[in-house]
Amino acid sequence: LLLRAGWIAEYTLRWQGGWFFWFAVTLSFAWSFYALGRHLGGARPWRALAVGVALIAAAVDLIGVIVNLTILPELARALTNPLAGSDPMLQVFFHSMESFAYALTNVAAFGLYSFAGVLLLPAVFATPSYPLWLAWLGAAEWVIAAIATGLLMFVPDLATGPLLVSFALYAPWVWGSALWVRRTKLEN
């Protein structure tokens, strides 16, 4: 705990830079669901629900980002202060805020994005022009992400493998979907 707090206090700009980057990633997640949802076939209520869940995920994610950007660096500086660093209540508060931010970004937001992805699947498979291989890639991505979410909640030590697979599948799925959206717009 104190080593992490010391690193955050010493390298606050790096820490915040990483979280500013995640802020941009969060906005791109929300935008990708919106952009794809607008161009898919199938039942509109499911697409709208998927986009709505993705927006809620982004809001939850952004709260976690703000905690990491603003609160944790301040607490880390206080913990590394020789006069206050030994205060057990400050250590408990730092750990609590760190756990809160983790629960928001890594568990709740990731789980909501996964749920939004699963909600998009019927529309993906109902759209004749959407490439079937890309639909199956998306299905694999969101099922694995849902499994990773369950592991993050109940057995976090086992979540690393499914998370890495999910991250590896997300990039080609989202970029393939973006290219499909672009091609679809150019054809219309």
VEXMAR-804178 format. One record per atom (N, C-alpha, C): x, y, z. Coordinates in steps of 0.2 Angstrom, whole numbers, padded with zeros to 4 digits, always signed. Last residue first. Layout:
REM residues N
XYZ...
END
This chain:
REM residues 188
-0120+0020-0246-0127+0024-0246-0127+0031-0248-0107+0017-0246-0111+0014-0251-0118+0017-0251-0101+0024-0236-0099+0026-0242-0104+0023-0248-0107+0017-0225-0109+0025-0226-0107+0027-0233-0101+0005-0226-0109+0006-0227-0111+0013-0228-0088+0008-0224-0090+0006-0230-0097+0006-0231-0089+0013-0210-0087+0017-0215-0089+0015-0222-0094+0001-0204-0098+0007-0204-0096+0011-0210-0082-0007-0207-0089-0009-0210-0094-0003-0210-0073-0001-0199-0072-0001-0207-0079-0003-0210-0079-0003-0187-0078+0004-0189-0077+0004-0197-0077-0017-0186-0084-0014-0186-0084-0007-0189-0063-0018-0186-0067-0021-0191-0074-0018-0192-0061-0011-0173-0059-0008-0180-0062-0011-0186-0068-0020-0165-0070-0013-0165-0068-0010-0172-0061-0032-0167-0068-0032-0168-0071-0024-0169-0048-0029-0164-0050-0031-0171-0057-0031-0172-0050-0025-0150-0047-0021-0155-0049-0023-0162-0055-0037-0143-0059-0031-0144-0056-0026-0150-0046-0047-0142-0052-0048-0147-0055-0041-0148-0037-0042-0132-0035-0044-0139-0040-0045-0144-0046-0041-0122-0043-0035-0124-0040-0037-0131-0049-0055-0120-0055-0050-0122-0052-0044-0125-0037-0060-0116-0040-0062-0122-0046-0057-0125-0035-0053-0104-0031-0052-0110-0033-0054-0116-0046-0058-0097-0046-0051-0098-0041-0050-0104-0043-0072-0096-0049-0070-0100-0049-0062-0101-0031-0070-0087-0031-0073-0094-0037-0071-0098-0035-0063-0076-0030-0060-0080-0031-0063-0087-0044-0069-0066-0047-0065-0072-0042-0063-0077-0040-0075-0055-0041-0079-0061-0043-0075-0067-0040-0065-0045-0034-0068-0047-0034-0073-0053-0054-0063-0043-0050-0058-0047-0043-0061-0049-0067-0070-0041-0060-0073-0041-0056-0069-0045-0078-0061-0042-0078-0067-0037-0071-0070-0036-0077-0051-0051-0081-0050-0045-0079-0055-0040-0068-0056-0061-0066-0050-0057-0070-0049-0051-0077-0066-0065-0071-0068-0062-0068-0062-0058-0087-0059-0072-0088-0063-0066-0082-0065-0062-0078-0053-0082-0082-0049-0077-0084-0053-0071-0075-0064-0089-0069-0060-0086-0073-0056-0080-0087-0067-0095-0084-0072-0090-0078-0068-0086-0089-0056-0103-0094-0057-0097-0091-0062-0092-0078-0057-0112-0078-0052-0107-0083-0053-0101-0082-0069-0118-0076-0069-0114-0076-0063-0109-0093-0063-0124-0094-0069-0120-0088-0069-0115-0087-0053-0132-0092-0051-0127-0094-0057-0122-0079-0061-0141-0076-0055-0137-0081-0054-0131-0088-0069-0148-0082-0072-0143-0080-0067-0139-0095-0060-0154-0099-0065-0150-0093-0067-0145-0086-0054-0162-0089-0050-0157-0092-0054-0152-0083-0065-0171-0078-0062-0167-0081-0058-0161-0095-0066-0177-0093-0072-0172-0087-0069-0168-0095-0054-0184-0101-0056-0179-0098-0061-0174-0085-0057-0192-0084-0051-0187-0089-0052-0182-0090-0067-0200-0084-0068-0196-0083-0063-0191-0100-0060-0207-0102-0065-0202-0096-0067-0197-0101-0043-0209-0098-0049-0210-0099-0054-0204-0117-0036-0212-0112-0036-0207-0108-0043-0208-0127-0037-0221-0121-0034-0223-0115-0034-0218-0138-0042-0213-0135-0046-0218-0129-0043-0221-0140-0041-0196-0138-0037-0201-0135-0041-0207-0142-0050-0186-0148-0048-0190-0146-0044-0196-0130-0050-0179-0132-0056-0183-0138-0055-0187-0131-0037-0173-0126-0039-0177-0127-0045-0182-0143-0039-0165-0143-0034-0171-0137-0035-0176-0138-0048-0156-0144-0050-0160-0144-0045-0166-0127-0040-0150-0126-0046-0154-0132-0048-0158-0129-0030-0141-0128-0028-0148-0128-0035-0153-0129-0036-0129-0135-0034-0131-0135-0032-0138-0115-0039-0127-0120-0044-0128-0127-0042-0131-0111-0025-0125-0109-0029-0131-0113-0035-0133-0117-0022-0113-0119-0019-0119-0117-0022-0126-0110-0031-0105-0117-0032-0106-0120-0029-0112-0097-0025-0106-0098-0032-0109-0106-0033-0110-0100-0013-0100-0098-0013-0107-0099-0020-0110-0103-0018-0087-0108-0014-0091-0106-0014-0099-0090-0023-0084-0096-0027-0084-0101-0024-0088-0082-0011-0084-0081-0017-0089-0087-0021-0090-0089-0004-0074-0089-0002-0081-0088-0007-0086-0087-0014-0063-0093-0011-0065-0094-0009-0072-0072-0017-0064-0078-0022-0063-0084-0019-0066-0064-0006-0066-0062-0013-0068-0068-0018-0068-0070+0006-0062-0067+0005-0068-0067-0002-0071-0076+0003-0049-0080+0007-0054-0077+0005-0061-0066-0004-0042-0073-0007-0043-0077-0004-0048-0056+0005-0042-0055-0002-0045-0062-0005-0047-0062+0015-0034-0060+0016-0041-0059+0010-0045-0063+0007-0022-0068+0010-0025-0067+0012-0032-0049+0005-0019-0054-0001-0020-0060+0002-0024-0045+0018-0017-0042+0014-0022-0046+0008-0024-0053+0021-0006-0054+0025-0012-0050+0021-0018-0047+0012+0003-0054+0012+0002-0056+0015-0005-0034+0016+0004-0035+0009+0002-0043+0008+0000-0036+0028+0010-0032+0027+0003-0034+0021+0000-0042+0025+0022-0045+0029+0017-0042+0028+0010-0032+0018+0028-0038+0014+0027-0042+0018+0021-0022+0028+0029-0021+0022+0025-0027+0018+0023-0029+0036+0038-0027+0039+0031-0026+0033+0026-0030+0028+0049-0036+0030+0046-0034+0033+0039-0016+0027+0053-0020+0021+0050-0026+0023+0047-0003+0038+0050-0010+0038+0052-0014+0032+0049+0009+0039+0044+0008+0034+0049+0001+0033+0051+0009+0051+0037+0009+0045+0034+0008+0039+0038+0010+0063+0043+0003+0060+0043+0003+0053+0040+0023+0067+0043+0019+0068+0049+0013+0064+0049+0029+0063+0031+0031+0060+0037+0027+0061+0043+0019+0060+0017+0021+0065+0022+0023+0062+0028+0013+0050+0011+0020+0050+0010+0023+0056+0015-0001+0052+0012+0002+0046+0015+0010+0046+0015-0002+0064+0005-0003+0064+0012+0000+0058+0015+0000+0059-0008+0004+0064-0005+0004+0064+0002-0011+0050-0009-0004+0047-0009+0001+0052-0006-0022+0059-0009-0021+0054-0003-0014+0051-0003-0019+0065-0021-0019+0069-0015-0018+0065-0009-0020+0054-0030-0014+0058-0029-0014+0062-0023-0034+0050-0027-0029+0046-0025-0022+0049-0025-0042+0061-0032-0042+0059-0025-0036+0055-0023-0039+0063-0047-0039+0068-0042-0038+0066-0034-0038+0051-0055-0035+0058-0057-0034+0063-0051-0046+0042-0048-0039+0041-0049-0035+0047-0051-0059+0049-0049-0056+0047-0042-0048+0045-0043-0060+0049-0062-0059+0056-0059-0056+0054-0052-0061+0036-0066-0056+0040-0068-0055+0046-0064-0074+0033-0059-0068+0030-0057-0061+0033-0060-0082+0041-0067-0081+0043-0060-0075+0039-0057-0080+0035-0080-0077+0042-0079-0077+0044-0071-0087+0023-0078-0080+0023-0079-0077+0030-0077-0100+0028-0077-0097+0024-0071-0089+0024-0072-0101+0033-0090-0102+0037-0084-0099+0034-0078-0099+0021-0097-0094+0026-0098-0095+0031-0092-0110+0014-0093-0104+0011-0092-0099+0017-0092-0120+0022-0099-0120+0021-0092-0113+0019-0090-0117+0020-0112-0116+0026-0110-0116+0026-0102-0120+0006-0113-0113+0008-0114-0112+0015-0112-0134+0007-0111-0130+0003-0106-0122+0005-0107-0137+0013-0123-0139+0016-0116-0135+0013-0111-0134+0004-0133-0130+0011-0132-0131+0014-0126-0143-0006-0129-0135-0007-0129-0131-0001-0129-0155+0000-0131-0153-0002-0125-0145-0003-0124-0154+0002-0145-0154+0008-0141-0152+0006-0134-0154-0012-0149-0148-0007-0151-0148-0001-0146-0167-0015-0144-0161-0019-0142-0154-0014-0143-0176-0007-0152-0175-0006-0144-0169-0009-0141-0174-0011-0165-0171-0005-0163-0171-0004-0155-0169-0027-0171-0174-0023-0167-0171-0017-0164-0160-0026-0186-0163-0029-0181-0167-0024-0177-0145-0018-0191-0152-0019-0192-0154-0022-0186-0133-0004-0187-0135-0011-0187-0143-0012-0189-0130+0009-0186-0129+0006-0193-0132-0001-0193-0131+0013-0173-0134+0017-0178-0135+0014-0184-0121+0005-0166-0128+0004-0165-0133+0007-0170-0109+0011-0170-0111+0004-0173-0118+0003-0172-0110+0023-0163-0109+0023-0170-0111+0016-0173-0111+0018-0150-0116+0023-0153-0116+0022-0161-0100+0011-0148-0107+0008-0147-0112+0012-0151-0090+0021-0150-0090+0015-0154-0097+0011-0154-0093+0030-0139-0094+0032-0146-0094+0026-0151-0089+0022-0128-0096+0025-0129-0097+0026-0136-0075+0021-0132-0079+0015-0131-0087+0017-0132-0070+0034-0132-0070+0030-0138-0075+0024-0137-0071+0037-0118-0076+0041-0123-0076+0037-0130-0062+0028-0113-0068+0028-0111-0073+0031-0116-0050+0034-0119-0052+0027-0121-0060+0026-0119-0049+0046-0113-0050+0046-0120-0053+0039-0122-0047+0041-0100-0053+0045-0101-0054+0045-0108-0035+0035-0102-0040+0031-0101-0047+0035-0102-0027+0047-0102-0027+0042-0108-0033+0038-0108-0028+0051-0089-0031+0055-0095-0032+0051-0101-0021+0041-0083-0029+0041-0082-0032+0046-0087-0009+0043-0087-0012+0037-0089-0019+0037-0088-0007+0056-0081-0007+0055-0089-0010+0049-0091-0007+0053-0068-0013+0057-0071-0013+0056-0078+0005+0046-0067-0001+0043-0065-0007+0046-0068+0014+0056-0072+0013+0050-0075+0007+0046-0074+0012+0065-0061+0010+0067-0068+0009+0061-0073+0016+0058-0050+0009+0060-0050+0007+0062-0058+0027+0051-0044+0026+0051-0051+0018+0053-0053+0026+0051-0030+0032+0053-0034+0031+0055-0041+0013+0047-0027+0015+0053-0025+0021+0056-0029+0014+0034-0033+0009+0039-0036+0011+0046-0034+0024+0028-0025+0025+0029-0032+0020+0034-0035+0018+0029-0013+0024+0032-0014+0025+0033-0021+0007+0020-0015+0006+0027-0013+0012+0032-0014+0014+0009-0017+0010+0011-0022+0008+0019-0021+0020+0007-0004+0024+0008-0010+0020+0011-0016+0009+0007+0004+0013+0012+0005+0018+0013-0001+0004-0006+0000+0000+0000+0000+0004+0006+0000
END
